[in-house]
Amino acid sequence: MYSDEFSKKIKHLDQLIQQDLHADAKVACAELNASMQLTVSELLLLSRVSQRLGDFKAARTAAQKARQLDAVHTDAFLREIECDIYCGDIQHARSNLALLENLAGSNTQLLQEIAQLYLHCSAHTDAGRCYAKAVELKPDHAPYLFNLASSLVTLGEIRRAEQLFNQLIEQSPLDYGALLNRSMLKTWKPENHHLSQLSDSLAALAPGDAGEVPLCYALAKEYEDLGEFKKSFSNLRRGADRRRSMLAYKVEQDVDAMRQIREIFNQELFAKISPQAQGAQAYFVFGLPRTGTTLVDRILSSHSQVESLGEISNLAYAIMQLASGPGGKREMIKRSATINMADLGQIYSQGIQGYGASAPHLINKTPQNFLYAGLIHLALPEAKMIHLRRHPLDSCYAMYKTLFRMGYPFSYNLEDLGHYYLAYHQLMQHWREVLPGKILDIDYETLVDQQERTSRELLAFCGLTWEDACLEFQNNTAPAATASAAQVRQPVYRSSLQRWKDYAEELAPLALFLEKNGIDCS
């Protein structure tokens, strides 16, 4: 597959990367690309090595050279699109995806891969179309049915999604992901639930079966809907413990990173850098997951001057592009304070133009952008930052009871959650001190209790005139790719307020830890 000479040079590159000699590795990559006549497969491997170095432009160049050698090579085409996304060139990625979709024909696996990349471009309707095509071609193929059902949830077609999950479960009773997703679709009633089916499925598992995790989360959800809180938490703890045991995660690393961000992005740094005026189009809605970020996103994007891009990675990729290098996360945080902030703002601003949205203001709803508030201010000083906060125990419990598709590894253990929440709380306090008036804090409880007043304050902060549509956010037909995708189609509801009290005994150690560290949990 690879020539001996190429294999030797790739091995040398790998050694340089392992030794943290990133600058030398980048030079070696460039020399390898220029000195040899590489095959398509060799160029694709070189592209992935460049990605490991955070050199997204070099990764894309290698992928483009591979396509020049074979214009219809599927892997090369997909790789170029993937690199477009890393580089923030979403417009080019979407254009290439449309071309590749036209070439896909009856290749159902390729349609799945195209759909996944469409999702990375927030093109949810396009992704749904590809999933639907694959199901038309293979109506009984379980993974394709699952992907289409999940897509329908994002697009707001909840009833149709439930029908598909039921169909999938009927033909594949051991599809635990389908069982979990169906449980999450709505609130179940005593006359309509799946507790027996879920319990029987859990009891039938062989020891160590990974299906234990989704089945436990599904049981926890349906028991909670029925008010059986002890049984709910018992299943939740079992599922979360198992999920945590599958992760090689140390919360101390995230805590240390947030401490380091506070130290580096200090008042002295902000006084030293004079940001260029840019970023007026950009809105950021952030906070911990499950704190109401989706609700605010829907309210704000119901305004005629605003569209949501959903949870996108443009900012993180732009930072990686400019600040990547040796030394891991700690050194990257240091370098991020020294990058050209105007370049960061420009890369981000150009990137969000490619999503096909035409509104004057575009929302990035990625929750963990709270980590980058300092960079957002320096690179996009005219951007609006909105932070959602929620009662500490409600916030932690809401994360704990969610089986996230990816990310948030701190959420599967209450001790980890306590340490992460404390570090997050301290970082947000820091941003308020060094960036006074730059971030609007919205309390989820206040938003639920005083929806119109809080919505008016939100629009005023963003410099927008009032529109009644913002009170009718449940009529917003835009896709919602979030753990609360089903709930956002409903008006504001109060049932999630003070939910932690149903689990006060189980959450008592977490409450004690937070209270000891100065966080009011009353």
N, C-alpha and C positions, 0 to 999 in steps of 0.2 A: 504493500500500500504506500509506504514511504521509502525513499531512497536511503541507503546507508549513511550518506553524507548529511542528509537532512535530519535523520534520526539522531545522529551525534550532536548536531548543533542544537536541536530541540532539547536534548538531555542537558547540554551545557546551559541553555537558557533556564531550564527548570532549576538547576543548581544555583544560578545567580539569584533567582527569585527567592529560593529557600534561604539563601544567605542575606536576604534583604538588600541586595545590590540592585535596586530598581533602575537607577540611572544607567548602569552598565548593561542591564537586561534590555532596556529600551534601545540603546545603541546597537546591541547585538541583533535585536529584532529587525531594525532598519537595515543593517548590513546583510542579514540573511535574505530579506525581501529583495534587496538590490543585486545581490551577488549570484543568485541561482535562478534558473528557470524552473519555477515551482509548478507542481500539478494543482488541480482544483482541491484535492483532499489536503495537500500540504498547506495551501493558502488558508483553508478553513481552520486548520489547526493553529497556524500562525495567528489568525484573527483571534482565536480564543486565548492564546498566550498574551496578546496585546491587551485584551480585555482584563485579564488578571492583573496587569500592570496599571489599570485605570486609564490606559491610552486608547480611548474610544475612537478617536479619529484614525489611528493606525489600524485598529481592528476593522473599521469600516473600509479603509483603503484595501486591505487584504481581501475582504469579502467581495469588494467591487472587482478586483483583479480576477478573482475566481469566476465571477459571472461573465467577465469579458472572454474568458477561455471557453465557457459553456453557458450561453445565454439562458438556456432553459433548464439548467441544473437546479433541481428543487432545493437541495440543501444550501447551495450558494445563494439562491434567491431569498430563502428564509433567513439566512445569516445576515445578508445585507440589510434586510428589513429590521432585524433585531438590533443591528448596530445603528441604524437610523434612529431608533427609539432611544438608545443610550446617548446618542449625540444630540438629542432634543429636536431632531428633524422629523417631527410627527407628520407634517404635510407630505414629505417624500415617502415615508413609511406607508401612509394610507393610500397614496397613489400606487405604490408597488403592490400593496395587498390587493387592490382592485384588479390589477393586471394578473396577479397570480391566481386570484379567485376565478377569473375567466378561463385560465389555463387548467384549472383543477379537474374539470369534467366530473367523472364519477369516482374520483380518488377520494374516498371518504376520510381516510386518515389525514390527507393533506388538508381537507376542509376543516378538520379539527384543529390542526396547527395554525391555519390561517385565522380561525376564530379566536384562538388564544392570543395571537398578536393583535387582532382587532381590539380585544379587551384592553391590552396595554395602551392602546390609543384612545381609550374611552369611546370606541365606536361600537356600542352595545347592540344597536339595531343590526349593524352589519354582521356582528358575531352571531346573533340569533338567526340571521338568514343562513349562514353557513351551517350552523348546527341543524337547522330545519332541513336543509338539503341533504345532509348526511343521513338523517332519520328517514327521509323519503326513499333513499337508496337502500338503507338497511333498517327497516322498521322495528326489528326485534333486537337490535344490538344494544345491550344494556348501557355501556358507557356513553353511547351517543344519545340515548334517551335521557340519561342523567344530565348530561351537559345542556340539552335543550330545555329540560325542566328548570334547571338552575338559571338559565338565561331568561326564561319566562318570568321567574320571580323578579329578576332585575328590571325587566320591562313592565312590571306591574300586572301581569296576567296571572294572578294568584290561583284562580279557579282552574285554569287550564294546566298550570304547574302541578296542582294537587292531583288532577286526573292522571297526568303522566307519571308522577311518583307512585300512585296507586297501581298503575299498569306495570311499572317497573318492578315493584315489590311483589306483585302477583306472579310475574314470570321469573323473578330472581329474589326469593325470600331472604337470601343471605346478603343482599345489598344493604349493608348497614348505613352507608352514607345516605341512601335514599330514605331509609327509615328516620334518620335524624332530621334531614331536611324537611320531610313531611311534617314532623312534629313541630318544627319551627314556624310553619306557615300561618298559624292562627291560634287563638285561645280555645282550648278544648273543654268540653262540657261533660258532666256525669253521664249523659246519654250518648256521647260521641267522643270516644278516645281510643287509644291503642295500647293501653297498659298491659293487657294480657299478652298480646302479640309480642310486645317489646320484652316483657319479663320472661316469656318462654324462650325467646331468641337468646337472651342473655344467659339463661340457665343451661342452654344447650351448647354453649361455647366450650371449645377445648381450652385447657389452661394455656394462658399466654396469647390467646387469639387477640389480634389488634382490634377486632370488632367490639371488644369490651368498652372502648372509649366512646365511640358514637352512640352505642346503645345506652350507656349510663347517662350521657347528656340528654338523650331523647327522653328517657324515663324521668330525669330530674325536671325537664321542662313540663311534661304532661302532669306529673304529680303536683308541681307548683300551680299549674292552671286549676287543678281541682282542690287546692287549698291543703294538700297533705304535705306540709312543709318538712317534717322530720324525714319522711321517706324521700322527699325531693333532695334534701341536702346530703343524705346518706349516699344516694346514687351519684350525686354531683361530686362528692369528695372521692368516691371510688374511681370515677372516670378521670378526674383531674389528677389524682395521685398517679394513675397509670400513665396518663399523658406526660406528666412531669418526669417520670422515670425513663421515658424514651428520649429525653432531651439532654444534650451536653451543654447546659447553660449555667452561668454564674452571675447572679444578680449584682454581685460586687463590681463587675466590670461596667455595667450600665450606671450604677451609682457613682463610680469614680469618673466616668465620662461626663456626667452632669455636673459634678463638682469642678472638673477641669474647665468646662464651658463657662461656669460662673467666674472662675479665676481669670481666664484669658479675655473673655468679652466683658471687660470692666469699664468703668467710667472714663479712665484714661484713654482706652482704645477709641471709644466713641468720640472723645474730644479731639483726638488726633486726626481722624479721618473725616473728610468733608464729602459726603455722598453727592453724586450727581443726581439731578432731578429726573427720575424715571420711576416707572412702576405704577402709574395711576390706574392702569387697567387691571392690576392684580389685586384680588381679594384672597386672604388666607383665613380659613376657619379651622381652628385646631384645638387640641386638648386631649385628654386621655380618651381611648375608645369607649363607646357606650355612655357618653356623658351629655349627649344632645347635639353633637356636631352635625349629624344628618338633619335633625329638625331645623336648625338654624340655616343650614345649606338650602333646604327646601323653601323656607320662608324667604330668604334673600333672593334665591333664583326664581321665585315667582314674580319678581319685579321685572318690568319690561326692559330695563337697562342691564340686566344681569343674567348670565348663564353659568351653570356649574360644569366644571370639567371632571368632577368626582375626585377620587383618590388617585392622584397622578404622582409619578416619581421624578418629574422634570427637575425640581429643585435639588433633590439628592444627587441625581446623575450629574447635574451641572457642577455641584460642589466637588464630586469625585473627579470630574474631568479636569478641574483646576487645582485641586489640592491632593491628588493621589501621590503616593510615594512610599518609601520604606517606613517601618516603625509601627505599623498597625494603627489602631484607632486613636491612640494618644497623640502620636505625631501628626496624624491627619487633622485633628482638632487644632493643634498649634499652627499648622500650615494654613488652615482655612481662614485664620485671622490676618494672614499676610497676602492673600491673593488679591488680584485686581478686582475690586468690588463692582466697578462699572462693567467689566467683562461678564461677571456673574449675572448682573442684572440684565445685560443685553442677551446673553444666552437664554436665560429664563423667559424673557419677554418675547423673543423670537420663537421660542419653542411653543408657547401656548397659543400662538397665532395659527399653528398648524392643525388644531383640533377641529376646524371647520365651524367654530362658533363665531357668530357675528355681533354679539352684544358688546357694548363699550366696556363692560366689566366682566371678568372671568374668575370664578372661584376655584381655588385649589383646596379641597377638603381633606387632605391627608392629615390624620390626627397628630402624628409625631412631628409635624413641622414646628411644634412648640420648642423643639430642640434648636431650631435655626432662627429664632426670632431676632437675634442680634445680626445675623447675616442678612436676613430679609430687610431689616432697617437700613443697613449699610449699602446693600445692593439695589434695593427698591424702596427708597425712602417715602415715596408717595403711595405705596401699597397700604391697604387697610388690613389690620390683623385683629381677628375676633377670637377670643379664647372662651371656651365653655368649661365651666366647673360645676361640680355636683357634690352633694353631701359625701364626705369621704368614704363612709361605709357603703352607701348606695353605689358609689363609683366603683369601689373595689369588688363588691359582690357582683355587679353587672358584668365586669370583666371576667371574674372567676367562673361565672355560669355560662360563658360563651366559649364554644370550641371554634377558635379562629382558624380560617383556612390556612393562613400563614402569618408569621410575625407574633409579637407580644408573648414571648416565652415566659415572661415573669408572671403571667396571669393564671398559672396552674398550681400555685402554691400560695397559701395565705401569708406565710412569712416573707416570701419573695415579693408579694404584692405590697406588703407593708413597707419594705425597704425602698421599693421602686416609687411608691406613692410619696414617701417622705422626700426623696431626691427630686421628684417632679415638683412637689409643693415648694421646695426651697428654690428651685430654678425659676419658677414663675414669680416668686417674691423678688428674686434678683432682677428679672426683666422689668418689673414694675418700678424698681428703684432706679435703674440705669436708663430706662426708656419711658419716663413718665408721660402718660397721656397717649402713648403710641399703640397700646393694646386695649381693646374694649373687653372687659370681663362680663360675661353673661352667666348668671346662675340659672341652672336648669329649673330649679324649683320656682324661681321668680317668673321665668318664661311661661311655665305651665299655669301658674296662678294669675299672672297678669300678662296675658299673651299680647294684647294690642299695645299696651304701654311699652313693653319690652321691645316689641317689633318696631315701634316708632323710634325708640332710642337707637336701635340697630341701624335703621335707615338713615337717621340723622347723622350718626357717626360716619357712615359711608358717603354722606353728602348727597343722598337720594331723596327725592320728593316722595311723599306718601302715596301708596297705591293699595286699594282695598284687596287686590288679589293676594297680597302678602298674608292676609288673614285666612285665606282659603287655600293654603299650601297643599292640602290633600288633593286638590284638583290638578296639581302640577304633574304633567304626564311624562316628564323627563325620566330616563332610567335612574335607578338607585342601586348601585352595586355596594351593598353594605350589609352587615349582619342584621340590621333593622329594616331591610328592604320592604318587608310586608307591613310593618307598623307605620311607615311614613305615608302610606296611602290612606291613613285614618286622620281625623281631626285630633287636636291635642287631647290626651287622656291623662288621668291622674293616678291610675293604678300602679304606676312604677315609682311613685313618690313614697319615701320611707319604707320601701320594700325590705330594707335591711332588718327592720324590727321583727319580721317574721323569723329571722335567723339570729336574733340577738345573742342567744347562748352560744351558737356555733362560731359567731364572729367576735366573741368577747376577747379572745387573745389578740386579735388584730386591733380591736378598739383600744385595748390597754396599751399596746405598742405605740399607736398613733398619738394617744393622749399624753403618754410620757414624753413624746417628742414635740409637744406643743400644738398638736392639731386637734381642734375641737370636734368631737364626735357626738355631741349631745343632740 
